[in-house]
Amino acid sequence: MQINVGDKLPNLTLKVMGDQGPEEISIEKITAAKKVVWFAVPGAFTPGCSNTHLPGYVVLADEIKAKGVDHIVCLSVNDAFVMGAWGKAQNAEALIMLADGNGELTEAMGLTMDASGYQMGARSQRYAMIIEDGVVTHIAVEPKGGIDVSAAEKILTLL
């Protein structure tokens, strides 16, 4: 069942790339008593994700945060090494590049997609959420192949 407005995010522990390597971080630590813009992509370094989706959030990060947002989170079903390298390649220092390496959070939120036709296995659907104190206040899941309702420009208008 897909996560919806009013639902609390599952409090799982995922990974981010730290100065000394992968570090654990809980969803609660990211979201408790905070306003968070959270978006997910099917795969780091893939064309739509690298050319359009992530760059929009990088470019608009200051404007998004000026609307009272504490964190901007980019999640993908990739490992922390890949997410860290992708974040560096995209100048995404203002974002939390969150690795859902085993897809556990993605599955728990009901947002998994089958990308086995692309030799990518189970991945996250493309979506964006606004989260306040761990609770979803807005969610927009893209139709297959689109980058519209989850684009940074669209989310900025909703803040």
C-alpha positions, 0 to 999 in steps of 0.5 A, spaced: 500 500 500 502 506 497 504 511 503 499 517 503 498 524 505 497 524 513 501 517 514 508 517 518 514 515 514 517 508 517 523 509 521 528 505 518 535 506 518 539 508 511 546 510 509 549 516 507 556 517 505 560 521 510 567 523 510 570 516 513 565 512 508 558 510 509 554 512 515 547 510 518 542 515 519 535 514 521 529 517 518 526 520 524 533 524 525 532 527 518 524 528 519 523 529 526 521 536 528 523 538 521 520 540 514 523 536 509 522 536 501 524 529 499 524 526 492 526 519 489 529 517 483 529 510 479 537 511 479 543 515 480 547 517 474 541 515 469 539 520 464 533 523 466 535 523 474 542 526 472 540 531 467 533 534 469 530 531 476 536 532 481 539 538 477 532 542 479 533 541 486 540 543 486 539 550 482 533 551 487 535 549 493 536 556 496 529 558 494 526 551 497 530 552 504 528 560 504 521 557 504 522 554 511 525 547 509 530 544 513 532 539 509 532 536 501 533 529 501 534 525 494 533 518 495 535 512 490 535 505 491 543 505 490 548 504 495 551 510 499 558 510 495 554 511 488 549 516 492 555 520 495 559 520 488 553 522 484 552 528 489 559 530 488 558 530 481 552 534 481 554 539 486 549 537 491 552 539 497 546 542 500 542 536 499 542 529 503 543 524 498 540 518 501 541 511 499 536 506 500 541 500 498 536 494 499 530 498 497 527 497 504 524 504 505 522 504 498 518 497 499 515 499 506 512 506 503 509 502 497 513 506 492 517 500 488 517 499 481 520 493 477 526 496 472 528 489 471 527 490 463 533 495 464 537 490 468 536 495 474 532 490 478 527 493 484 527 501 484 524 507 487 518 510 483 520 517 481 516 522 486 516 528 491 513 529 498 513 534 503 514 532 510 512 535 516 515 532 523 515 525 519 508 526 516 507 526 509 503 533 507 504 532 500 506 526 495 506 526 488 508 520 484 510 521 477 507 517 471 512 512 467 517 516 464 515 523 467 518 529 470 513 534 472 509 533 478 515 531 482 520 537 479 523 542 484 519 547 480 513 544 482 514 543 489 517 550 490 510 552 488 507 548 493 511 551 499 
